[in-house]
């Protein structure tokens, strides 16, 4: 018996034997922004369970081989007794350091991120306005680079006079201190620090804070109405609320007109004014990013191969719900439906992307047209196929509701096989081969039969796409179109 115990001990990794239990104390960050907002001074008191201190979501750009980590200066780390600890730089924002202890960090962040061409856009990193600073948690904070952070997390801000900290986190008291639920919530969120106007409102138990750059304050009600309407549609679509209960939306002006979604927030740019006429642009971006609170952030794919579903199904459902809510009319709806195959054609024929739609997700930004355009086409085709095989009893909404019920839980992830199996469970038909053809093949996906099943005709020449109602469509085809796109609001 003694020899057996000795053998078992030898099989246990030394790191497990040497592991130090968490000390029971919270993790705390203090952030001070100088009056010119050109530097953030960060102090942190952290439990470091593993031997890695990391910045997350680091993106390489010209001049910054380690991305955001190259804008960090004066990084110092000590133990509780104030003794310096040795940091070994590994690159990509990672440092090796002795863990299993509480550490104290000090460092500065040069707030010049808006000078660099980030692959996903500066709205997903940091930028200045004349009212303050938008910045993400991953741009500001180092964290335990292991599986998770142990213990509660709090963040406290020291800001210029009249500035406020707008975050999706839970306020502690009436000051600028916040409780953060997890490392993901700490790092994968956008924050606005400054004087911009903000309004908080409740939609079906979800607390939404809207931060508006001053150009958009006069049109606040347009944003609020769209958010309320789309939130209600998405809750019905997925059969429940998103995982988080507090969300932050930041809107400012920039020519890109793009946006980025995070765990409990999104950051959006609008090109020029925002009014009812160009709502087809800014409203579409806003509705798309809002839908990610469900599809992408609550219902999460296992890896990059399902980016087509995360982005493409979101795009397709954005079009459908905007039409259902009367936020785009049929003329604009048909234009949107023309854009979907056009994006796919650009990816295949102009960019020459020959990989499958699933494979394109590995490098999403350069392959954006294939991920979004191809993903939207695949989602539309899947919706139509579900309806055809079920005599119009089941469509993509029912599939999403079933997926959300099973996989819309913290830590649970879905794959393509899960989508196929859930579809089969709903209507008793195998969808593996259909999905393989739609997203696993490099062959061109002909969407015309799917449009025809909706009573639509697509005429095209190279990049020109024209979609119109088919006068000879059957009653069933017209009913199918109405079930997906017809306005439900009076």
C-alpha positions in Angstrom: 0.0 0.0 0.0 2.8 2.4 0.9 4.5 1.8 -2.5 1.1 2.4 -4.3 0.7 5.7 -2.5 4.2 6.8 -3.4 3.6 5.9 -7.0 0.3 7.9 -7.1 2.2 10.9 -5.6 4.8 10.7 -8.3 2.1 10.8 -10.9 0.7 14.1 -9.6 2.2 17.2 -11.3 4.5 19.2 -9.1 2.5 22.3 -9.9 -0.6 20.8 -8.4 1.3 19.8 -5.2 2.7 23.3 -4.9 -0.6 25.1 -5.7 -1.4 27.8 -3.1 -5.1 28.3 -2.3 -6.6 31.7 -2.9 -6.1 34.0 0.1 -9.8 35.0 0.3 -9.2 38.7 -0.5 -10.7 40.7 -3.4 -9.0 41.9 -6.5 -8.9 45.7 -6.8 -7.9 48.1 -9.6 -7.5 51.8 -9.3 -7.4 53.9 -12.5 -6.4 57.5 -12.6 -6.8 59.5 -15.9 -4.8 62.7 -16.1 -6.5 66.0 -17.0 -5.5 65.9 -20.7 -6.5 62.2 -21.0 -3.2 61.2 -22.5 -2.2 58.7 -19.8 -3.9 56.3 -17.5 -2.1 55.3 -14.3 -3.2 51.9 -13.0 -2.6 50.3 -9.7 -3.8 46.7 -9.0 -3.9 44.4 -6.0 -4.5 40.9 -7.5 -4.4 37.3 -6.5 -2.3 35.6 -9.2 -3.1 31.9 -9.1 -0.9 30.8 -12.0 2.5 31.9 -13.4 1.1 34.2 -16.1 0.2 37.9 -16.1 -1.6 38.8 -19.3 -3.2 41.5 -21.4 -6.0 39.9 -23.5 -7.3 40.5 -27.0 -3.9 42.0 -28.1 -3.9 42.9 -31.8 -0.7 43.5 -33.7 -0.6 46.7 -35.8 2.3 48.5 -37.7 4.7 50.0 -35.2 3.2 48.0 -32.3 4.3 44.4 -32.7 2.7 43.6 -29.3 -0.3 45.7 -30.0 -1.9 47.4 -27.0 0.8 46.0 -24.7 3.4 48.2 -26.4 1.6 51.2 -25.0 2.2 50.1 -21.5 5.1 51.8 -19.6 6.8 51.3 -16.3 5.3 48.0 -15.4 6.3 47.1 -11.9 5.2 44.0 -9.8 5.9 43.3 -6.2 4.7 40.8 -3.6 2.8 42.0 -0.5 6.0 42.8 1.3 7.0 45.2 -1.5 9.7 42.9 -2.9 10.1 43.2 -6.7 9.1 40.1 -8.7 10.9 39.0 -11.8 8.9 39.4 -15.0 9.8 37.5 -18.1 8.3 39.0 -21.3 6.8 36.4 -23.5 5.3 38.7 -26.1 1.7 39.3 -27.1 1.0 40.9 -23.7 2.0 37.9 -21.7 4.5 37.9 -18.8 5.8 34.9 -16.8 6.0 35.6 -13.1 5.9 33.6 -9.9 2.3 33.0 -9.1 0.4 31.4 -6.2 0.5 34.7 -4.3 -1.1 38.2 -4.1 0.8 40.7 -6.1 0.7 44.5 -6.6 1.0 46.1 -10.0 1.8 49.7 -11.1 2.0 50.8 -14.7 1.0 53.6 -17.1 -1.0 53.3 -20.3 -0.3 55.8 -23.1 -3.7 56.7 -24.4 -2.8 57.1 -28.0 -4.7 54.1 -29.4 -6.6 56.2 -31.9 -3.4 56.9 -33.8 -3.1 53.3 -34.9 -5.0 51.3 -37.6 -6.5 48.5 -35.5 -7.8 45.5 -37.5 -11.3 45.7 -35.9 -11.3 49.5 -35.7 -10.5 51.8 -32.8 -14.1 51.5 -31.6 -13.0 48.1 -30.2 -9.9 49.5 -28.5 -9.9 53.1 -27.4 -10.4 56.6 -28.8 -10.9 60.2 -27.7 -13.7 62.7 -28.2 -14.0 66.3 -27.0 -16.2 64.9 -24.3 -13.9 62.2 -23.0 -12.5 58.7 -23.6 -13.9 55.4 -24.9 -11.7 52.5 -23.8 -12.1 48.8 -23.3 -11.1 46.8 -20.3 -8.7 44.7 -22.2 -6.8 47.9 -23.2 -6.5 49.1 -19.6 -6.0 46.0 -17.4 -3.6 43.1 -16.8 -5.2 40.0 -15.3 -4.4 36.5 -14.2 -3.5 34.7 -17.5 -4.8 31.3 -16.2 -8.2 29.8 -16.5 -10.0 32.5 -14.4 -9.5 35.1 -11.8 -10.3 34.0 -8.2 -12.2 36.3 -5.9 -14.4 39.4 -6.3 -13.2 42.2 -8.6 -13.6 45.9 -8.0 -12.5 48.9 -10.1 -12.2 52.4 -8.9 -11.7 55.5 -11.1 -10.0 58.8 -10.4 -11.1 61.2 -13.2 -10.8 64.8 -14.2 -13.3 67.2 -12.7 -16.9 66.8 -14.0 -16.1 63.4 -15.7 -18.2 60.4 -15.0 -17.4 56.7 -15.4 -20.0 55.0 -17.6 -19.7 51.2 -17.3 -21.9 48.1 -17.6 -20.7 47.1 -14.1 -22.6 47.3 -10.8 -22.0 50.6 -9.0 -20.8 50.4 -5.4 -22.1 53.4 -3.4 -22.4 56.7 -5.1 -18.8 57.2 -6.2 -16.8 55.9 -9.1 -16.3 52.4 -7.7 -17.7 49.3 -9.4 -18.1 45.6 -8.7 -17.3 43.4 -11.7 -18.7 39.9 -12.0 -15.8 38.1 -13.8 -12.6 38.5 -15.7 -14.6 38.3 -18.9 -16.8 41.2 -17.7 -13.7 43.2 -16.7 -11.8 42.8 -20.0 -14.5 42.3 -22.6 -16.4 45.5 -22.2 -16.4 49.1 -23.5 -16.3 52.0 -21.0 -16.8 55.7 -21.5 -15.0 58.1 -19.1 -16.0 61.8 -19.6 -18.9 64.3 -19.8 -21.0 62.8 -22.6 -24.8 62.7 -22.0 -26.1 59.4 -20.7 -29.5 57.9 -20.0 -30.4 54.7 -18.2 -33.7 52.9 -18.9 -35.3 49.5 -18.3 -36.6 47.2 -21.0 -38.2 44.0 -19.8 -35.9 43.7 -16.8 -32.7 44.6 -18.7 -31.1 47.9 -17.7 -29.7 49.8 -20.6 -27.4 52.8 -20.3 -27.1 54.9 -23.5 -24.1 57.3 -23.8 -24.4 59.7 -26.7 -21.9 62.0 -28.3 -23.2 65.6 -28.3 -24.1 65.5 -32.1 -26.7 62.8 -31.3 -28.3 64.0 -28.1 -31.1 65.9 -30.0 -32.1 62.6 -31.7 -32.0 60.5 -28.5 -35.6 59.3 -28.8 -34.8 57.7 -32.2 -32.1 55.5 -30.5 -34.3 54.7 -27.5 -37.2 53.7 -29.6 -35.1 51.4 -31.8 -33.4 49.8 -28.8 -36.7 49.2 -27.0 -38.4 47.7 -30.1 -35.5 45.5 -31.1 -34.8 44.3 -27.5 -38.4 43.1 -27.2 -38.2 41.3 -30.6 -34.9 39.6 -29.6 -36.3 38.4 -26.2 -39.2 36.9 -28.0 -37.0 35.4 -30.7 -34.7 33.6 -28.3 -37.3 32.9 -25.7 -35.7 34.8 -22.9 -33.4 37.6 -21.7 -29.6 37.7 -22.5 -27.3 36.5 -19.8 -26.3 39.9 -18.5 -28.8 42.3 -17.0 -26.9 45.5 -17.4 -25.7 46.9 -20.7 -23.9 50.0 -21.9 -24.1 51.4 -25.4 -21.7 54.2 -26.6 -22.4 56.2 -29.7 -20.0 58.7 -31.3 -19.3 60.2 -34.7 -16.7 58.6 -37.1 -16.5 58.0 -40.8 -16.3 54.2 -40.5 -19.8 53.9 -39.2 -18.9 50.5 -37.7 -19.4 49.0 -34.3 -18.1 46.3 -31.9 -20.0 44.2 -29.3 -18.6 43.1 -26.0 -19.8 41.0 -23.1 -22.2 43.6 -21.8 -21.7 46.6 -24.0 -21.2 47.8 -27.5 -19.4 50.7 -29.1 -20.8 52.3 -32.3 -19.7 54.9 -34.7 -22.1 56.9 -36.9 -21.1 58.7 -40.1 -22.6 62.2 -39.9 -26.0 62.9 -38.5 -28.5 60.3 -37.3 -32.1 60.6 -38.4 -34.9 58.6 -39.7 -33.6 58.8 -43.3 -30.3 57.1 -42.7 -31.6 54.8 -40.0 -31.2 52.1 -42.6 -27.5 52.4 -41.9 -26.9 53.4 -38.3 -30.0 51.5 -37.1 -28.9 48.4 -38.9 -25.5 48.5 -37.1 -27.1 49.2 -33.8 -29.7 46.4 -34.2 -26.9 44.0 -35.3 -24.7 44.7 -32.3 -27.7 44.6 -29.9 -28.6 41.1 -31.2 -25.1 39.9 -30.3 -26.1 40.2 -26.6 -28.0 37.0 -27.4 -26.3 35.4 -30.4 -22.6 35.6 -29.8 -22.4 36.7 -26.1 -25.0 34.5 -24.5 -25.2 31.8 -27.2 -21.5 31.3 -27.8 -19.8 29.2 -30.5 -17.1 26.7 -29.5 -14.5 28.3 -31.9 -14.0 30.5 -35.0 -15.6 28.0 -37.3 -19.1 29.1 -36.3 -18.4 32.8 -36.8 -20.6 32.4 -39.9 -23.5 31.7 -37.6 -22.6 34.3 -35.0 -22.3 37.0 -37.6 -24.2 35.8 -40.5 -27.4 34.6 -38.7 -27.2 37.9 -36.7 -27.1 39.9 -40.0 -30.0 38.0 -41.5 -32.1 38.2 -38.3 -31.3 41.9 -38.1 -32.8 42.4 -41.5 -35.9 40.3 -40.7 -36.7 42.0 -37.3 -36.1 45.5 -38.7 -38.7 44.7 -41.4 -41.1 43.1 -38.9 -40.9 46.2 -36.6 -41.5 48.6 -39.5 -38.1 50.2 -39.2 -37.4 49.5 -42.8 -40.1 49.3 -45.5 -40.3 46.7 -48.3 -38.2 48.8 -50.7 -35.3 49.0 -48.2 -35.8 45.3 -47.3 -35.3 44.2 -50.9 -32.2 46.4 -51.1 -30.9 44.7 -47.9 -31.6 41.3 -49.4 -29.7 42.3 -52.6 -26.7 43.3 -50.5 -26.4 39.8 -49.0 -25.5 37.9 -52.2 -23.5 40.8 -53.4 -21.2 40.6 -50.4 -20.8 36.9 -51.0 -20.0 37.4 -54.7 -17.4 40.0 -53.8 -15.7 37.6 -51.5 -15.7 34.7 -54.0 -15.2 36.5 -57.3 -13.4 39.8 -56.5 -11.3 38.8 -53.4 -10.9 35.3 -54.7 -11.6 33.6 -51.4 -11.9 29.9 -52.0 -12.1 28.6 -48.5 -15.3 27.5 -46.9 -17.5 30.0 -45.0 -16.6 28.1 -41.8 -12.8 28.4 -42.5 -13.2 32.1 -43.2 -13.9 32.7 -39.6 -10.3 32.0 -38.6 -9.3 35.4 -39.9 -12.6 37.3 -39.8 -11.6 40.8 -40.7 -9.8 40.2 -44.0 -12.5 37.6 -44.8 -15.3 39.8 -43.6 -17.4 39.6 -46.8 -17.4 35.9 -46.8 -18.1 35.5 -43.1 -20.9 38.0 -43.1 -22.2 37.7 -46.6 -21.8 33.9 -46.9 -23.0 33.5 -43.3 -26.1 35.5 -44.0 -26.9 33.5 -47.1 -26.4 30.3 -45.3 -28.7 31.4 -42.5 -31.4 32.5 -44.9 -31.1 29.2 -46.8 -31.3 27.3 -43.5 -34.4 29.2 -42.5 -36.1 28.4 -45.8 -35.0 24.8 -45.7 -36.4 24.3 -42.2 -39.7 25.8 -43.3 -39.8 23.6 -46.5 -39.2 20.4 -44.6 -41.6 21.1 -41.8 -44.6 22.4 -43.9 -43.8 25.9 -42.5 -44.2 24.8 -38.9 -40.5 25.4 -38.0 -38.0 28.1 -39.1 -34.8 29.7 -37.9 -36.6 31.3 -34.9 -37.6 28.0 -33.5 -34.1 26.6 -34.1 -32.6 29.5 -32.2 -35.0 29.2 -29.3 -34.1 25.5 -28.9 -30.3 26.2 -29.2 -30.6 29.1 -26.7 -32.5 26.9 -24.2 -29.7 24.3 -24.3 -26.5 26.4 -24.9 -27.4 29.9 -23.6 -25.7 29.2 -20.3 -22.4 30.4 -18.9 -19.5 28.3 -20.1 -21.5 26.2 -22.6 -20.6 26.3 -26.2 -22.2 25.0 -29.4 -20.7 23.5 -32.7 -22.0 22.9 -36.2 -23.0 19.4 -35.2 -25.1 20.9 -32.4 -26.9 23.1 -35.0 -27.5 20.1 -37.2 -28.7 17.8 -34.4 -31.0 20.5 -33.0 -32.6 21.0 -36.4 -33.0 17.2 -36.8 -34.6 16.9 -33.4 -37.1 19.7 -34.2 -38.4 18.3 -37.5 -37.0 14.7 -37.9 -34.8 15.4 -40.9 -31.0 15.2 -41.2 -29.4 18.6 -41.7 -25.8 17.6 -41.6 -25.4 17.3 -45.4 -27.3 20.5 -46.0 -25.1 22.5 -43.7 -22.0 20.8 -45.1 -22.9 22.2 -48.6 -23.8 25.6 -47.3 -20.8 26.4 -45.0 -18.2 23.6 -45.3 -17.7 23.7 -49.1 -15.7 26.1 -51.2 -18.3 25.8 -53.9 -20.5 28.7 -54.9 -23.8 28.7 -52.9 -26.7 29.4 -55.3 -29.3 31.3 -53.2 -31.9 31.7 -56.0 -33.9 28.6 -55.0 -34.2 29.9 -51.5 -35.4 33.3 -52.7 -37.8 31.6 -55.1 -39.3 29.7 -52.1 -40.1 33.1 -50.6 -41.8 34.3 -53.8 -38.8 36.5 -54.8 -36.9 36.6 -58.0 -33.2 37.6 -58.2 -31.7 39.0 -61.4 -28.0 39.6 -61.5 -25.1 40.6 -63.8 -21.7 40.4 -62.2 -22.0 42.5 -59.0 -25.4 43.9 -59.9 -28.2 42.3 -57.9 -31.9 43.0 -58.3 -34.6 41.3 -56.2 -38.3 41.7 -56.8 -41.5 40.1 -55.9 -42.4 37.2 -58.3 -45.9 38.0 -59.6 -46.6 34.3 -60.1 -45.6 33.3 -56.6 -47.8 30.7 -54.9 -49.9 31.6 -51.9 -47.6 29.4 -49.8 -44.5 31.3 -51.0 -46.1 34.6 -50.3 -47.2 33.4 -46.8 -43.6 32.2 -46.1 -42.2 35.6 -47.1 -44.8 37.3 -44.8 -44.0 34.9 -41.9 -40.3 36.1 -42.0 -40.5 39.7 -43.1 -44.0 41.2 -42.8 -44.5 44.1 -40.4 -46.1 43.0 -37.1 -46.5 46.5 -35.8 -49.7 48.4 -36.7 
